[in-house]
Amino acid sequence: MSKQIPLKVVDDGAMYESAPKVYSREISGRFQNLRLIAVWVLLGLYYVMPWVNWDGRQAVLFDLPARKFYILGLSFWPQDFVFLAMLLMIAAFALFFFTALAGRLWCGYACPQTVWTEVFIAMERLCEGDRGKQMKLDAGPWNRDKILRKTAKHTLWIVFALWTGFTFVGFFTPIRTLALEVSTLSLGGWEWFWTIFYSVATWGNAGFLREQVCKYMCPYARFQGAMFDRDTLIIAYDSERGEPRGSRRKGVPSVLARATSDPLPTSPSLREGEEKKQSLGDCIDCTICVQVCPTGIDIRDGLQYECIACGACVDACDSVMDKIGYPRGLVRYATLNSLEHKTPHVIRPRIIVYGFILLALIAGFTYSVFNRTPLIIDVLRDRNALYRVVADGAIENAYTFKIVNKDQVAHRYAIRIAEGGEGLTLAAHAADVAVDAEGVANVAVTVQAAAGSVKGQREIVFEVRALDGDLQRTQKSRFFGPF
């Protein structure tokens, strides 16, 4: 169970104690190395991708005014909304899959709040020192050294936050144009607003709120329990091995060593009280696992919703175990069943189902994106009249073709009646329609039938085919004559 914030009754009538600042201790280890790699990769993608060109255009650009998204040479139009829906489904099932498999991996390694907080904490350590120095600095009086260090920290934070806000807007406005406008202070109102807004949000969330976002603002922490079961890999403290806690000098055998060997003989060389220490668990109660936790919890209290599965406590505990000569794994990734000596089932039905659906969605999305036709047509009949009779008694129906060329090059198209065209004649100008690259053409087309050749309505199928390639699409419509 998670620890509740203690009630505190004070003179001003406040009912809850304000959350104290969490001073996380720096630690190294295999999980922290993975987090560091994730930070560099994700921030590299965020800050570098807007500056990368692909086929003469910004590689990633969400052009909202033109209602077009450009991603690595692919262009997506409003008609491609189905791909966004598929991406959201992929993200949802990926969340289900990885959470059911190994808990809050997203929170610990890839969440933007986690990534940017790590950067801001690194800047704080650079300016104010390690955990102990930060605590001493904050508790001390305001003097020249404190003012300089705080000013340096906030200067770095603000500059980095402004760069972050600028880059964010650069995904929606060509970033080179944006940089030129910033240099000349000619940004538009919306560009200024979103740059400042996202900068302030980054500065506040990563610099001040930090773990409070994970604890109180993020909904994921609340519903993650619905995706956990007793075979989900979580970061857990092995209380059977670790309890009872207590300090001891190096050389006292661990619980595991005592369980697999004969009892140690009593020796006159043992100091007074050493026999008692032989009954302690492996946890030496150093509290380093608490000091390194970015959310300030004690993993020894059990599974808590504040835990973001970053693995800092695992690296910290392993380093302590190495120093005193005990086996690693007192704090580790484990399942509740394995801690109770039951057979764990990491690969289980829900994992298989989630994984199958996720792979199917990814395969379907990939196939659909790379095999989509960059041609969209829409055929609208003239609704002012079912038909009209011309001078020689022939029957005419009027249509408007909307031809969308999503390709990066211009094309010429021909319109014809693919099915149901017996006795029908298409206007000659429909044989050659030019559409610019990523352009839209509205073409008025007339279909004519000889007098008396059509009675009532007839279903017809129009085909639009590129004259310089294999692009083609069909669209059903109707031709009306006298009843």
C-alpha positions in Angstrom: 0.0 0.0 0.0 1.2 3.5 -0.7 2.0 5.9 2.1 -0.5 8.6 2.6 0.5 12.2 3.2 0.2 12.8 6.9 -2.4 15.1 8.2 -1.0 18.3 9.9 -3.2 20.7 11.8 -1.6 24.1 11.9 -2.7 27.6 13.1 -3.8 28.8 9.6 -6.3 25.9 9.3 -4.5 24.0 6.5 -5.4 20.3 6.6 -2.6 18.8 4.6 1.1 19.2 4.7 2.6 20.4 1.5 4.7 17.9 -0.4 8.4 18.3 0.4 10.9 18.5 -2.4 12.4 15.2 -3.5 16.2 15.4 -3.6 17.1 12.3 -5.7 20.6 10.9 -5.3 22.6 10.2 -8.4 23.2 6.5 -9.1 24.7 4.5 -11.9 23.9 0.9 -13.0 22.5 -1.1 -15.9 18.9 0.3 -15.6 20.1 3.9 -15.3 22.3 3.3 -18.3 19.2 2.2 -20.3 17.4 5.3 -19.1 20.3 7.5 -20.2 20.3 5.9 -23.6 16.5 6.4 -23.9 16.9 10.1 -22.9 19.5 10.7 -25.6 17.6 8.9 -28.3 14.2 10.5 -27.6 15.6 14.0 -27.2 17.8 13.5 -30.2 14.7 12.6 -32.3 12.7 15.5 -30.9 15.4 18.2 -31.4 17.0 17.0 -34.6 14.1 15.7 -36.7 12.6 19.1 -37.6 15.9 20.1 -39.1 16.2 17.0 -41.3 15.0 17.4 -44.9 13.5 14.6 -46.9 12.9 15.0 -50.7 13.4 18.8 -50.4 10.8 19.2 -47.5 11.1 19.1 -43.7 11.1 15.4 -42.8 8.4 15.8 -40.1 5.9 18.6 -40.6 2.3 18.9 -39.4 1.0 21.6 -41.8 -2.3 22.4 -40.1 -3.4 25.3 -42.4 -2.9 23.1 -45.4 -4.4 20.1 -43.5 -1.5 17.9 -44.5 1.0 15.9 -42.4 4.4 15.1 -43.9 6.3 12.2 -42.2 9.6 10.9 -43.8 8.5 11.4 -47.4 4.9 10.3 -46.8 2.0 12.8 -46.9 -1.2 12.3 -45.0 -4.4 14.1 -45.8 -7.7 14.5 -43.9 -9.0 11.5 -45.9 -6.2 9.4 -44.3 -7.8 9.7 -40.8 -8.1 6.0 -40.7 -4.3 5.8 -40.3 -4.4 8.1 -37.3 -7.1 5.8 -35.8 -4.9 2.8 -36.4 -1.9 4.5 -34.8 -4.0 5.3 -31.7 -5.1 1.6 -31.5 -1.4 0.5 -31.9 -0.4 2.9 -29.1 -3.3 1.6 -26.9 -2.5 -2.1 -27.4 1.3 -1.4 -27.0 0.4 0.2 -23.6 -1.7 -2.8 -22.6 1.0 -5.3 -23.8 4.0 -3.8 -22.1 2.1 -2.8 -18.9 0.8 -6.4 -18.5 4.2 -7.7 -19.2 6.5 -5.5 -17.2 4.6 -2.7 -15.5 5.2 1.0 -16.1 8.1 0.8 -18.6 6.6 3.7 -20.4 6.7 5.9 -17.3 10.2 5.0 -16.3 11.9 5.2 -19.7 10.0 7.0 -22.4 7.4 9.3 -20.9 8.1 13.0 -21.9 7.7 14.0 -18.2 10.4 11.5 -17.2 12.7 12.4 -20.1 12.6 16.2 -19.6 12.8 15.9 -15.8 16.0 13.9 -16.1 17.5 16.7 -18.1 16.4 19.4 -15.7 17.7 17.4 -12.7 21.1 17.0 -14.5 21.2 20.8 -14.9 20.4 21.2 -11.2 23.2 19.0 -10.2 25.6 20.8 -12.5 24.7 24.1 -10.8 24.0 23.2 -7.2 25.9 20.0 -6.7 24.8 16.5 -5.5 21.9 15.7 -3.2 23.6 16.7 0.0 24.8 20.0 -1.4 21.4 20.8 -2.7 19.8 20.1 0.6 22.4 22.2 2.4 22.0 25.0 -0.1 18.2 25.2 0.2 18.3 25.1 4.0 21.0 27.8 4.2 20.5 31.6 4.0 20.4 33.6 0.8 23.9 34.7 0.1 26.0 35.5 -2.9 26.9 31.8 -3.6 23.2 30.7 -3.3 22.0 33.5 -5.6 24.6 32.7 -8.2 23.8 29.0 -8.2 20.1 29.5 -8.3 20.4 32.1 -11.1 22.6 29.8 -13.2 20.2 26.9 -12.7 17.1 28.8 -13.8 19.0 30.4 -16.7 19.8 27.0 -18.0 16.3 25.8 -17.4 14.7 28.8 -19.2 17.1 28.6 -22.2 16.4 24.9 -22.5 12.7 25.4 -22.1 12.6 28.1 -24.8 14.5 25.8 -27.1 12.0 23.1 -26.4 9.0 25.4 -27.1 10.7 26.7 -30.3 11.3 23.1 -31.5 7.7 22.1 -30.7 6.3 24.9 -32.9 8.9 23.9 -35.5 6.9 20.7 -36.0 3.9 22.7 -37.2 5.7 25.6 -38.9 8.7 25.0 -41.1 11.5 25.4 -38.6 13.9 27.2 -40.8 11.3 29.8 -41.6 10.5 29.9 -37.9 14.2 30.5 -37.0 14.3 33.4 -39.4 11.2 34.9 -37.9 12.6 34.5 -34.4 15.8 36.2 -35.4 13.9 39.2 -36.8 11.3 39.2 -34.0 8.6 38.8 -36.7 6.8 35.7 -35.3 3.0 35.6 -35.7 0.8 35.8 -32.7 0.0 32.1 -32.5 3.7 31.1 -32.9 4.6 33.4 -30.0 1.8 32.0 -27.9 2.6 28.3 -28.4 6.4 28.9 -28.1 6.0 30.6 -24.8 3.2 28.3 -23.6 5.2 25.1 -24.2 8.3 26.7 -22.7 6.5 27.6 -19.5 4.9 24.2 -19.4 8.3 22.5 -19.8 9.9 24.8 -17.2 7.1 24.2 -14.7 6.5 20.5 -15.1 10.1 19.4 -15.4 11.7 22.0 -13.1 9.2 22.3 -10.3 6.3 19.8 -10.4 8.4 16.8 -11.4 7.1 13.8 -9.5 3.8 15.7 -8.6 2.8 15.3 -12.2 3.2 11.5 -12.0 1.5 11.3 -8.6 -1.5 13.6 -9.0 -1.9 14.8 -12.6 -1.2 11.7 -14.8 -4.2 9.4 -15.1 -2.0 6.4 -16.1 -0.9 5.9 -12.5 -4.6 5.5 -11.5 -5.7 2.8 -14.0 -2.5 0.9 -14.3 -3.7 -1.5 -11.6 -6.4 -2.8 -14.0 -3.6 -4.1 -16.2 -1.5 -5.7 -13.5 -1.9 -9.2 -12.3 0.2 -11.5 -10.1 2.5 -12.4 -13.1 3.3 -8.9 -14.1 6.9 -8.0 -13.7 7.2 -5.2 -11.2 10.1 -3.7 -9.2 9.7 -5.4 -5.8 11.6 -5.8 -2.5 12.1 -9.3 -1.3 10.9 -8.9 2.3 11.4 -12.6 3.1 15.1 -12.2 2.3 15.5 -8.6 3.6 13.7 -8.6 6.9 14.4 -7.9 9.7 16.5 -4.9 8.7 19.5 -3.7 10.5 23.0 -2.4 10.0 26.0 -4.7 10.4 29.7 -4.7 9.6 31.0 -6.2 6.4 31.6 -10.0 6.7 28.4 -11.0 8.4 26.9 -13.8 6.3 23.7 -13.0 4.3 20.4 -14.8 4.8 21.0 -16.8 1.6 24.5 -17.9 2.9 23.1 -18.9 6.3 20.3 -20.8 4.7 22.7 -23.0 2.7 25.4 -23.6 5.2 25.8 -24.9 8.8 25.2 -22.6 11.7 28.2 -20.4 12.4 30.1 -21.5 15.6 30.2 -19.0 18.4 33.7 -17.5 18.6 35.2 -15.5 21.4 36.4 -13.1 18.7 32.8 -12.0 18.0 32.0 -8.7 19.6 29.1 -8.3 21.9 25.8 -8.2 20.0 27.3 -9.8 16.9 25.2 -13.0 17.5 22.1 -10.8 17.2 23.2 -9.4 13.9 23.4 -12.9 12.6 19.6 -13.1 12.7 19.1 -10.0 10.6 17.9 -10.0 7.0 20.0 -8.8 4.0 18.6 -5.2 4.1 21.1 -3.1 6.0 18.6 -0.2 6.2 20.9 2.2 4.4 17.9 3.9 2.8 19.8 4.5 -0.4 16.9 3.0 -2.4 14.7 5.8 -1.0 17.3 8.5 -1.7 17.6 7.6 -5.4 13.9 7.3 -6.0 12.7 10.2 -8.2 9.2 10.1 -6.7 10.5 9.8 -3.1 8.8 6.5 -2.1 10.2 3.5 -0.2 10.1 0.5 -2.4 10.3 -1.7 0.8 6.7 -0.7 1.6 5.5 -2.8 -1.3 3.9 -2.0 -4.7 2.8 1.7 -4.8 1.1 3.7 -7.6 3.8 6.3 -7.3 6.4 3.9 -8.6 7.3 4.7 -12.2 9.5 1.5 -12.6 12.7 3.5 -13.4 14.9 0.8 -11.8 17.0 3.4 -9.8 16.3 1.5 -6.5 17.4 -1.8 -8.2 20.8 -0.3 -9.2 21.2 1.3 -5.8 20.5 -1.9 -3.8 22.7 -4.0 -6.1 25.6 -1.6 -5.6 25.2 -1.9 -1.8 24.9 -5.7 -2.0 28.2 -5.7 -4.0 29.9 -3.6 -1.4 29.0 -5.8 1.5 29.4 -9.1 -0.4 25.7 -10.2 -0.6 24.0 -11.5 -3.7 22.2 -9.0 -5.9 18.4 -9.0 -6.3 17.1 -7.9 -2.9 15.3 -5.3 -4.9 14.6 -6.6 -8.4 12.2 -7.0 -11.3 9.9 -9.9 -10.1 6.4 -11.1 -10.1 4.2 -11.4 -7.0 3.9 -15.1 -7.6 7.7 -15.5 -7.8 8.1 -13.6 -4.5 5.7 -16.1 -2.9 7.6 -19.1 -4.4 4.8 -19.8 -6.9 5.4 -20.7 -10.5 5.4 -17.4 -12.5 3.8 -17.3 -15.9 5.2 -14.3 -17.8 3.9 -15.6 -21.1 0.2 -16.0 -20.5 -3.0 -15.7 -22.4 -3.5 -12.0 -22.1 0.1 -11.4 -23.2 -0.4 -13.6 -26.3 -3.7 -11.9 -27.2 -2.3 -8.4 -26.8 0.8 -9.3 -28.7 -1.2 -10.9 -31.6 -3.5 -7.9 -31.9 -0.5 -5.5 -31.7 1.4 -7.3 -34.4 -1.7 -7.5 -36.6 -2.3 -3.8 -36.3 1.3 -2.9 -37.0 1.3 -5.2 -40.1 -2.0 -3.8 -41.3 -0.9 -0.2 -40.8 2.4 -0.8 -42.6 0.8 -2.6 -45.5 -1.9 0.1 -45.8 0.5 3.0 -45.7 2.9 1.7 -48.3 0.2 0.4 -50.6 -2.3 3.2 -50.5 -3.2 4.9 -53.8 -2.2 8.6 -53.9 -5.4 9.4 -55.8 -8.8 10.2 -54.3 -12.0 10.9 -56.4 -15.4 12.0 -55.4 -18.3 12.2 -57.8 -21.3 14.5 -57.2 -24.4 14.6 -59.4 -26.1 17.9 -60.1 -28.9 17.9 -57.6 -30.7 20.8 -59.3 -32.3 18.4 -61.8 -32.4 14.7 -62.4 -31.7 15.2 -66.1 -32.0 17.8 -68.8 -33.2 17.4 -72.4 -31.1 19.1 -75.1 -32.2 20.4 -78.5 -32.0 17.0 -80.4 -33.9 15.2 -77.6 -30.8 13.7 -76.0 -30.7 13.3 -72.2 -27.9 14.8 -70.2 -26.7 14.3 -66.6 -24.2 16.7 -65.1 -21.5 15.6 -62.6 -18.7 17.3 -60.7 -15.5 15.3 -60.2 -13.2 16.2 -57.3 -9.8 14.7 -58.1 -7.2 14.8 -55.4 -3.6 14.1 -56.4 -1.7 13.3 -53.1 1.5 12.4 -55.0 4.6 14.6 -54.9 4.5 15.1 -58.8 1.8 16.3 -61.2 -0.3 13.8 -63.1 -2.7 13.9 -66.0 -5.9 11.8 -65.7 -8.6 10.5 -68.0 -12.2 9.9 -67.0 -14.3 7.1 -68.5 -17.3 5.1 -67.7 -16.1 1.6 -66.7 -19.5 -0.1 -66.2 -23.0 0.6 -67.2 -22.0 2.9 -70.1 -24.0 1.3 -72.9 -25.4 4.1 -75.0 -23.8 6.8 -72.9 -21.3 9.3 -74.2 -18.8 11.2 -72.0 -17.8 14.8 -72.7 -14.5 14.9 -74.7 -12.7 17.3 -72.3 -12.7 14.5 -69.6 -10.1 12.6 -71.5 -7.2 14.8 -70.3 -7.4 16.4 -66.8 -4.2 17.9 -65.4 -3.8 18.0 -61.6 -0.8 19.6 -59.9 1.3 17.8 -57.3 -0.6 17.6 -54.1 -3.3 19.5 -55.9 -7.1 19.2 -56.1 -9.1 19.7 -59.4 -12.8 20.2 -59.7 -14.0 19.0 -63.1 -17.5 19.4 -64.5 -18.4 16.4 -66.6 -21.5 15.8 -68.8 -22.8 12.4 -69.7 -25.2 12.2 -72.6 -27.6 9.5 -73.8 -29.5 9.4 -77.2 -33.2 10.1 -77.0 -35.2 7.2 -75.8 -32.2 5.0 -75.0 -32.4 5.3 -71.2 -35.6 4.9 -69.1 -35.5 5.5 -65.4 -32.2 5.3 -63.6 -29.1 3.3 -64.3 -26.1 2.6 -62.1 -22.8 3.5 -63.7 -19.2 3.3 -62.5 -16.7 6.0 -63.4 -13.0 5.3 -63.6 -10.3 7.9 -63.2 -6.9 6.7 -64.5 -3.5 8.4 -64.7 -2.3 8.8 -68.3 1.4 8.5 -67.1 1.2 5.6 -64.7 -0.9 2.9 -63.1 -2.9 5.1 -60.6 -6.6 4.5 -60.9 -9.8 4.7 -58.8 -13.4 4.0 -59.4 -16.6 5.6 -58.1 -20.2 4.5 -58.4 -23.0 6.9 -59.4 -26.3 7.0 -61.2 -27.6 8.2 -64.6 -31.3 9.3 -64.8 -33.5 9.4 -67.8 -37.3 9.9 -68.3 -39.4 7.4 -66.4 
